[in-house]
Amino acid sequence: PCWSPSEHFHREPLCISSTMLQLTQPGAVSSAVGGSVSLSCRTSRDVYYGGRNHYLYWYQQRDGGTPKLIIYLAINRQSGIPARFTGSGSKSDFTLTISGVQAEDAAVYYCQSFCSKLHTQTKKSDWCLLGDVAPTLTVLPPSSEELQQGKATLMCLANKGFPSDWSLAWKVDGSSSSSSSWEESRSPGVLEKDGHYSWSSTLRLPADQWRKVGSVTCEATQGSQTPLSETLRRDQCSQS
């Protein structure tokens, strides 16, 4: 990405960068607080158009964190995104405008273009995803060595999903995990080279409680998509 320090942003960069298809992009963009900036995204061919929508998405990434969807289908603000962010454009020329820039808007901005359904095999730099992609879930049981120490850690691996806001949650014997002695944690999403994301979530509980459990389920949810789940039965494990 390109960087442009600005005194008005306390030396936090405001920048645009893209790696999808072959794009023409400007250099770094900076603005005073309260100003207006426009970030452009131009693709080497028209983005996929279907259902009266252009499949062009804008993401915001702050301080190296997980990119957050802010504009979808070229012009629609994601829920919770301030009205100062607007998207526009068509075919191969799109713009993200921030009106009344705030200090917290200092970030790296990415545009993502879905290519035509005819182009399923693309260069490594292309992100050719068609709509939401459900991740593949795998639930790993605790190790026998850990159980001997009186602890049990289960891990849920979610691989190759899109977009970045899939959420992972645990259920124990069909109910949400809620015991005060259980601990859940989730790793940030990792953006892969093919444009998909991968995540993991862990569930930690005492070994004696694990031995009373019948099954654990990892559930992945995203917006209005149908939830996806993977269940591990304790009696399937070699060490219980």
Secondary structure as UniProt FT lines:
FT   HELIX           7..9
FT   TURN            10..11
FT   STRAND          15..17
FT   STRAND          23..24
FT   TURN            33..34
FT   STRAND          36..43
FT   STRAND          49..50
FT   TURN            51..52
FT   STRAND          53..54
FT   STRAND          56..61
FT   TURN            63..64
FT   STRAND          68..72
FT   TURN            73..75
FT   STRAND          76..77
FT   TURN            79..80
FT   TURN            83..84
FT   STRAND          85..90
FT   TURN            91..92
FT   STRAND          93..99
FT   HELIX           103..105
FT   STRAND          108..113
FT   TURN            117..118
FT   TURN            124..125
FT   STRAND          136..140
FT   HELIX           144..148
FT   TURN            149..150
FT   STRAND          151..162
FT   TURN            164..165
FT   STRAND          167..172
FT   TURN            173..174
FT   STRAND          175..176
FT   TURN            180..181
FT   STRAND          183..186
FT   STRAND          190..191
FT   TURN            193..194
FT   STRAND          197..206
FT   HELIX           207..210
FT   TURN            211..212
FT   STRAND          215..221
FT   TURN            223..224
FT   STRAND          228..233
FT   HELIX           234..236
//
